[in-house]
Amino acid sequence: MSRVAVIGAGIAGSAVALALCKRGWAVDLFEAEQPAHGASGNWVGAFHPHVTRGDSPLSQLSRLGFQATLNALGELTAQGLLARGTDWDTPGHLLTIPSPEAGRAKETLHLLQRPSDEVQWSEPGQHLPSPHAGYFFPTGGWVKPPRWVQANLQACGEQLTLHSQHAVGSLDELTAYSSVVVACAQHSLDLAPVPGAATGVVKGQITRHALQNGQRLPHVLSGETYAISPPEDDWMLLGATYERPVTHMGCTDEADSDNLRRFQSALPDWPLGERLDQRTALRFVWHDRLPAIGPVPGLDNVYLSTGFASRGLLWAALGGELVADWIEQCPPENPLLRRLTPRSRLKV
């Protein structure tokens, strides 16, 4: 049986591994640390479709990614590998919008005429006691990335061989494989360079606070702030900062204070308990903020699934299926999906 090598056992690489294993491929998954390292180790994260005036390719693609994520989480739950309400759920997501921008944002939603079960306009105080209006996504959700990665690996079964603590220094080490998929975030282009690509990294710090009097948010909150309180946990996550240039990966009190300040601006009367802990990770960003998924120009049988920026939970499952399609020589017919192939800045 032909084997595929996948580099990176985060949410991107584990999704690729699962898509290939489901199609009968044998996969060797290489991880320099342990699975769910880096941003995939964050305690919880959110996913929802994107909205832009004119319905940009990013927005259209985000809807495909959102549905792929829901399908993937649903399948793993049906297999007993994830528990809805504990590992993930879709309680709705409120994206707040600053008051000076609210009028135009509301007009945008009217012009788009998207279905109300996908996105609705929310007046101040309608879904959460916030002074800000915004977009409410009724099926917007959250998931614990480490649990998703673990479930992906379990679902691969015996067709997967995991090589933890095994850093790949060069693709020359993997010439025995029929195909190689590089899915190790900001390290991906070190192994599989894309000529003319313009990329960057952004540091994000998240903070966990204890719940006070058991008060948890009924919905995910983003926009002015980012906050999630899973129903079976006794904490709320705040974040994430957007720091660049990246000078170090340490946590700082300044970043925690920024997370708290932004939360209080969105929910000024919501009580929070003591700070529990914090965590930092990097987001790997392509110049146009779309992911890079597909064959690497100039490298035969080498593929990328990376550049997810802050939307890894939206792109991972879709990326896994697309890479599997490319490997099986069934490239996507949808021209939007073809836009995701690794590209230079001149080929937007």
C-alpha positions as CSV (number, residue, x, y, z in Angstrom):
1,M,0.0,0.0,0.0
2,S,1.3,3.5,-0.9
3,R,2.0,5.6,2.2
4,V,1.6,9.3,2.7
5,A,3.7,11.4,5.1
6,V,2.0,14.2,7.0
7,I,4.1,16.7,8.9
8,G,2.4,18.4,11.9
9,A,-0.1,16.8,14.3
10,G,-2.2,19.9,15.1
11,I,-5.7,20.4,13.9
12,A,-4.6,20.9,10.3
13,G,-2.4,17.8,10.1
14,S,-4.7,15.5,12.0
15,A,-7.6,16.5,9.7
16,V,-5.5,15.6,6.7
17,A,-4.5,12.3,8.2
18,L,-8.1,11.5,9.0
19,A,-9.3,12.4,5.5
20,L,-6.7,10.1,3.9
21,C,-7.2,7.2,6.3
22,K,-11.0,7.3,5.7
23,R,-10.1,6.8,2.0
24,G,-7.9,3.9,2.6
25,W,-4.5,5.5,2.6
26,A,-1.8,4.5,5.1
27,V,-0.4,7.6,6.9
28,D,2.7,8.4,8.8
29,L,2.2,11.5,10.9
30,F,5.3,13.3,12.1
31,E,5.2,15.8,15.0
32,A,8.2,17.6,16.4
33,E,6.5,17.9,19.9
34,Q,3.3,16.2,20.9
35,P,-0.1,16.3,19.1
36,A,-2.1,19.5,19.6
37,H,1.0,21.6,20.2
38,G,1.0,25.3,19.4
39,A,-2.3,27.0,18.6
40,S,-4.0,23.6,18.5
41,G,-3.3,23.4,22.2
42,N,-5.6,26.3,23.1
43,W,-8.2,25.3,25.6
44,V,-11.2,26.3,23.5
45,G,-11.8,28.2,20.3
46,A,-14.7,29.5,18.2
47,F,-15.9,29.0,14.6
48,H,-18.6,30.8,12.6
49,P,-19.1,32.0,9.0
50,H,-17.6,35.3,7.8
51,V,-19.6,38.3,6.6
52,T,-18.3,41.0,4.2
53,R,-19.9,43.6,2.1
54,G,-20.2,42.2,-1.4
55,D,-19.8,38.6,-0.1
56,S,-16.1,38.3,-0.7
57,P,-14.3,35.0,-1.6
58,L,-13.3,34.8,2.1
59,S,-17.0,34.9,3.1
60,Q,-18.1,32.4,0.6
61,L,-15.3,30.0,1.5
62,S,-15.9,30.5,5.2
63,R,-19.4,29.1,4.7
64,L,-17.9,25.9,3.1
65,G,-15.4,25.7,5.9
66,F,-18.1,26.1,8.5
67,Q,-20.2,23.3,7.1
68,A,-17.2,21.1,6.8
69,T,-16.4,21.7,10.5
70,L,-19.9,20.9,11.6
71,N,-19.9,17.7,9.5
72,A,-16.6,16.6,10.9
73,L,-17.5,17.2,14.6
74,G,-20.9,15.5,14.0
75,E,-19.2,12.4,12.6
76,L,-16.7,12.1,15.4
77,T,-19.6,12.6,17.9
78,A,-21.6,9.8,16.2
79,Q,-18.6,7.5,16.6
80,G,-18.4,8.3,20.3
81,L,-15.1,10.1,20.1
82,L,-16.4,13.6,21.0
83,A,-19.2,14.6,23.3
84,R,-21.4,17.5,22.3
85,G,-21.7,20.0,25.1
86,T,-18.4,18.9,26.6
87,D,-16.0,19.0,23.7
88,W,-17.9,21.2,21.3
89,D,-21.3,22.8,20.7
90,T,-23.1,25.4,18.7
91,P,-24.8,27.7,21.2
92,G,-24.7,30.7,18.9
93,H,-22.1,33.4,18.4
94,L,-22.4,37.2,18.8
95,L,-19.9,39.2,16.8
96,T,-20.1,42.8,18.3
97,I,-19.5,45.8,16.0
98,P,-18.3,49.2,17.3
99,S,-21.1,51.8,17.3
100,P,-19.6,54.0,14.5
101,E,-19.6,51.0,12.2
102,A,-23.0,49.5,13.2
103,G,-25.1,51.3,10.6
104,R,-23.1,50.2,7.7
105,A,-22.8,46.7,9.1
106,K,-26.6,46.4,9.4
107,E,-27.0,47.7,5.9
108,T,-24.5,45.1,4.6
109,L,-26.5,42.3,6.2
110,H,-29.7,43.7,4.5
111,L,-28.0,43.8,1.1
112,L,-26.6,40.3,1.4
113,Q,-30.0,38.7,2.3
114,R,-28.4,35.8,4.0
115,P,-30.7,33.2,5.6
116,S,-31.7,34.1,9.2
117,D,-30.7,30.7,10.4
118,E,-27.1,31.6,9.3
119,V,-26.8,35.2,10.5
120,Q,-29.1,37.8,12.0
121,W,-28.7,41.4,13.1
122,S,-28.5,41.8,16.9
123,E,-29.4,45.0,18.6
124,P,-27.6,46.1,21.8
125,G,-28.7,43.8,24.7
126,Q,-30.6,41.5,22.5
127,H,-28.5,38.3,22.9
128,L,-26.1,39.4,25.5
129,P,-26.1,42.5,27.9
130,S,-23.6,44.4,25.7
131,P,-23.9,48.0,24.6
132,H,-22.9,47.0,21.1
133,A,-25.0,45.7,18.2
134,G,-23.6,43.1,15.9
135,Y,-24.0,39.9,13.9
136,F,-25.5,36.9,15.6
137,F,-24.8,33.5,14.1
138,P,-27.4,31.1,15.5
139,T,-25.3,28.0,14.9
140,G,-21.9,29.5,15.6
141,G,-19.9,27.2,17.8
142,W,-16.9,26.4,20.0
143,V,-14.7,23.4,20.2
144,K,-11.7,22.3,22.3
145,P,-8.9,21.9,19.7
146,P,-6.9,19.3,21.7
147,R,-9.9,17.1,22.0
148,W,-10.6,17.5,18.3
149,V,-7.1,16.5,17.4
150,Q,-7.2,13.5,19.7
151,A,-10.5,12.4,18.2
152,N,-9.1,12.7,14.7
153,L,-6.2,10.5,15.5
154,Q,-8.4,7.9,17.2
155,A,-10.7,7.9,14.2
156,C,-7.7,7.1,11.9
157,G,-7.4,3.7,13.4
158,E,-4.6,1.3,12.5
159,Q,-3.9,3.0,9.2
160,L,-2.2,5.8,11.1
161,T,1.3,5.6,12.5
162,L,2.1,8.5,14.8
163,H,5.7,9.7,15.2
164,S,5.7,12.1,18.1
165,Q,8.9,13.9,19.1
166,H,10.1,13.4,15.5
167,A,11.1,16.6,13.8
168,V,11.5,16.4,10.0
169,G,14.4,18.6,9.0
170,S,14.1,18.2,5.2
171,L,11.7,16.6,2.7
172,D,14.7,14.6,1.5
173,E,14.1,12.4,4.5
174,L,10.7,11.4,3.1
175,T,11.4,10.3,-0.5
176,A,10.0,6.8,0.2
177,Y,6.5,8.2,0.4
178,S,4.1,8.6,-2.5
179,S,3.0,12.0,-1.3
180,V,4.0,14.4,1.5
181,V,1.7,16.9,3.2
182,V,3.2,19.8,5.2
183,A,0.8,21.1,7.9
184,C,3.1,22.6,10.5
185,A,1.9,26.2,10.6
186,Q,4.6,28.8,10.5
187,H,7.3,26.1,9.9
188,S,5.6,24.8,6.7
189,L,7.5,27.0,4.3
190,D,10.9,26.1,5.8
191,L,10.2,22.6,4.4
192,A,8.1,23.4,1.3
193,P,8.9,27.0,0.2
194,V,6.5,28.7,-2.2
195,P,8.2,31.2,-4.4
196,G,6.9,34.8,-4.0
197,A,4.7,33.9,-1.0
198,A,4.1,36.7,1.5
199,T,3.4,35.4,4.9
200,G,3.6,36.5,8.5
201,V,3.0,35.5,12.1
202,V,0.9,37.1,14.8
203,K,1.2,36.3,18.5
204,G,-2.0,35.8,20.5
205,Q,-2.4,35.5,24.2
206,I,-5.5,34.0,25.8
207,T,-6.4,34.2,29.5
208,R,-8.7,32.0,31.7
209,H,-10.7,33.5,34.5
210,A,-12.7,31.7,37.1
211,L,-16.5,32.1,36.9
212,Q,-18.0,34.2,39.5
213,N,-21.3,32.9,41.0
214,G,-21.4,30.4,38.2
215,Q,-22.2,33.0,35.6
216,R,-21.3,31.8,32.2
217,L,-22.0,33.2,28.8
218,P,-24.9,31.5,26.9
219,H,-23.2,32.3,23.6
220,V,-19.7,32.8,22.2
221,L,-18.7,36.4,22.1
222,S,-16.2,38.1,19.7
223,G,-15.6,41.4,18.1
224,E,-14.7,43.9,20.8
225,T,-13.5,40.9,22.8
226,Y,-13.3,37.1,22.5
227,A,-14.9,35.1,25.3
228,I,-16.2,31.5,25.7
229,S,-17.4,29.7,28.8
230,P,-18.0,26.0,28.0
231,P,-21.0,24.7,30.1
232,E,-19.2,22.0,31.9
233,D,-16.1,24.0,32.9
234,D,-15.7,26.5,35.8
235,W,-13.8,29.1,33.8
236,M,-14.2,31.6,31.0
237,L,-11.6,32.1,28.3
238,L,-10.8,35.7,27.2
239,G,-8.6,36.9,24.3
240,A,-6.9,36.8,22.1
241,T,-4.4,39.6,21.7
242,Y,-3.0,40.5,18.3
243,E,0.7,41.1,18.7
244,R,3.3,41.8,16.0
245,P,6.1,41.9,15.5
246,V,6.7,38.9,17.6
247,T,9.7,39.4,19.8
248,H,9.2,36.6,22.3
249,M,6.6,33.9,23.2
250,G,6.3,34.6,26.9
251,C,3.0,35.5,28.5
252,T,2.7,39.1,29.9
253,D,0.5,40.9,32.4
254,E,0.0,43.6,29.8
255,A,-1.7,41.2,27.4
256,D,-3.9,39.8,30.2
257,S,-4.9,43.3,31.1
258,D,-5.7,44.0,27.5
259,N,-7.9,40.9,27.3
260,L,-9.8,42.0,30.5
261,R,-10.2,45.6,29.3
262,R,-11.7,44.5,26.0
263,F,-14.1,42.1,27.7
264,Q,-15.3,44.8,30.1
265,S,-15.9,47.2,27.2
266,A,-18.2,44.6,25.6
267,L,-19.8,43.3,28.8
268,P,-19.3,46.1,31.4
269,D,-21.5,44.5,34.1
270,W,-20.5,40.9,33.7
271,P,-18.7,39.5,36.8
272,L,-15.5,37.7,36.5
273,G,-13.5,35.7,39.1
274,E,-9.7,35.6,39.5
275,R,-7.3,35.1,36.7
276,L,-6.3,31.4,36.5
277,D,-3.7,31.1,33.8
278,Q,-2.7,32.3,30.3
279,R,-1.2,30.9,27.1
280,T,0.4,32.2,23.9
281,A,0.5,30.8,20.4
282,L,1.3,32.0,16.9
283,R,-1.1,32.5,14.0
284,F,0.4,31.9,10.6
285,V,-1.1,34.3,8.0
286,W,-0.9,34.3,4.2
287,H,-0.9,37.8,2.7
288,D,-4.6,37.6,1.6
289,R,-5.8,36.0,4.9
290,L,-7.0,32.9,3.0
291,P,-5.4,29.5,3.9
292,A,-2.9,27.7,1.6
293,I,-4.3,24.3,0.8
294,G,-3.1,22.2,-2.2
295,P,-0.1,21.3,-4.3
296,V,3.2,23.2,-3.8
297,P,4.4,24.8,-7.0
298,G,7.6,23.2,-8.3
299,L,7.5,20.3,-5.9
300,D,6.0,17.0,-7.1
301,N,3.6,15.3,-4.8
302,V,4.1,17.8,-2.0
303,Y,1.0,19.6,-0.6
304,L,0.3,22.2,2.0
305,S,-2.5,22.7,4.5
306,T,-1.5,25.8,6.4
307,G,-1.9,29.6,6.7
308,F,-5.1,29.4,8.7
309,A,-4.5,32.7,10.6
310,S,-7.1,32.9,13.4
311,R,-9.6,30.6,11.7
312,G,-8.0,27.2,12.0
313,L,-11.2,25.7,13.4
314,L,-13.0,26.9,10.2
315,W,-10.4,25.6,7.7
316,A,-9.0,22.4,9.1
317,A,-11.7,19.9,8.1
318,L,-12.1,21.5,4.7
319,G,-8.4,21.5,4.2
320,G,-8.1,17.8,5.0
321,E,-10.7,16.8,2.4
322,L,-9.2,19.1,-0.2
323,V,-5.7,17.8,0.2
324,A,-7.0,14.2,0.0
325,D,-8.8,15.2,-3.3
326,W,-5.6,16.6,-4.7
327,I,-3.6,13.5,-3.8
328,E,-6.2,11.3,-5.5
329,Q,-5.9,13.5,-8.5
330,C,-9.4,14.9,-8.2
331,P,-8.7,18.7,-7.8
332,P,-11.7,20.8,-6.9
333,E,-13.8,22.1,-9.7
334,N,-15.1,25.0,-7.7
335,P,-12.9,28.0,-8.7
336,L,-13.2,29.4,-5.2
337,L,-11.6,26.3,-3.7
338,R,-8.8,26.6,-6.3
339,R,-8.0,30.0,-5.0
340,L,-6.7,28.3,-1.9
341,T,-3.8,26.6,-3.6
342,P,-0.4,27.9,-2.3
343,R,0.3,31.1,-4.2
344,S,2.6,34.1,-4.5
345,R,1.5,37.6,-3.7
346,L,1.4,38.3,-7.5
347,K,-1.2,35.5,-8.0
348,V,-4.1,36.7,-5.9
